[in-house]
Amino acid sequence: MTYQGVNLWAEAVTKAGTVDRMKVIEALETGLSFVGPAGKTTIDPATHHCIMDTYIAVAENQKWKVLESFPQQKPLDTAAVCNLTKNPNDNQQYIIDVKT
């Protein structure tokens, strides 16, 4: 995902016309997307997390065997506690409890 992240940042810098942090964040918050080896990755403006394809797979004979795929999954766990659109000054680090 580092590849996706660097390319999303580069797209945001191009859109912002500067490397100024706040202007780049504003560009990322427009819903920028990048299509790369992992498919389409989009920044969710409300959480700053990624919307992306997700897979359940197992390794067999040194290859991935995809058992299920879930296209364009939103960061619902993070969205349950974080909304930067409503609370733009929120700088809390949220820990998502995934206990079952």
C-alpha positions in Angstrom: 0.0 0.0 0.0 3.0 2.3 0.2 2.9 2.4 -3.6 -0.7 3.5 -3.5 0.0 6.1 -0.8 2.9 7.7 -2.5 1.0 8.0 -5.8 -2.1 9.4 -4.0 0.1 12.0 -2.3 1.7 12.8 -5.7 -1.8 13.3 -7.3 -2.8 15.5 -4.4 0.4 17.6 -4.8 -0.3 18.0 -8.5 -3.9 19.0 -7.8 -2.9 21.4 -5.0 0.0 22.9 -7.1 2.2 22.9 -4.0 3.6 20.6 -1.3 2.0 22.8 1.4 0.6 20.3 4.0 -2.8 21.8 4.4 -3.3 22.3 0.6 -2.3 18.7 0.0 -4.7 17.5 2.7 -7.5 19.6 1.1 -6.7 18.0 -2.3 -6.8 14.5 -0.7 -10.2 15.3 0.8 -11.7 15.8 -2.6 -11.9 12.0 -3.0 -8.8 11.5 -5.0 -8.3 8.0 -6.5 -5.4 6.1 -7.8 -5.5 2.9 -9.9 -2.5 0.7 -9.3 -1.5 -3.0 -8.8 -4.0 -3.4 -6.0 -6.9 -1.8 -8.0 -8.6 1.5 -7.3 -7.8 3.2 -4.0 -9.7 6.3 -3.0 -9.2 8.5 0.0 -12.3 8.8 2.2 -12.6 12.5 3.0 -14.3 11.9 6.4 -11.7 9.5 7.8 -8.6 9.9 5.6 -8.5 6.2 5.3 -8.7 4.2 2.0 -11.7 2.8 0.1 -10.3 -0.2 -1.7 -10.9 -3.7 -2.9 -10.4 -6.3 -0.2 -9.7 -10.0 -0.5 -9.7 -13.2 1.5 -7.0 -15.5 0.2 -4.8 -18.4 1.0 -1.3 -19.2 -0.3 -1.1 -22.3 -2.4 2.0 -23.4 -4.3 3.6 -20.0 -3.9 0.6 -18.2 -5.3 -2.5 -16.5 -3.8 -5.8 -18.3 -4.3 -8.5 -15.7 -3.8 -11.5 -17.2 -1.9 -13.7 -14.1 -1.7 -13.4 -10.5 -2.9 -15.1 -7.4 -1.7 -15.0 -4.5 -4.1 -14.5 -0.9 -2.9 -14.8 -1.4 0.9 -15.2 1.7 2.9 -13.4 2.2 6.3 -16.6 1.6 8.3 -14.8 0.7 11.5 -13.0 4.0 11.5 -16.0 5.9 10.2 -17.9 4.7 13.3 -15.6 6.9 15.5 -14.0 9.4 13.3 -15.6 12.1 11.0 -13.1 14.8 10.0 -15.7 16.4 7.8 -17.8 17.2 10.9 -14.8 17.6 13.2 -11.9 19.0 11.1 -9.8 19.8 14.2 -10.0 16.2 15.6 -6.5 14.9 16.1 -7.3 11.9 18.2 -5.6 8.5 17.5 -8.5 6.1 17.6 -8.1 2.4 18.6 -10.7 0.2 17.0 -11.8 -2.6 19.2 -12.4 -5.7 17.0 -13.1 -8.2 19.7 -15.8 -10.8 18.7 
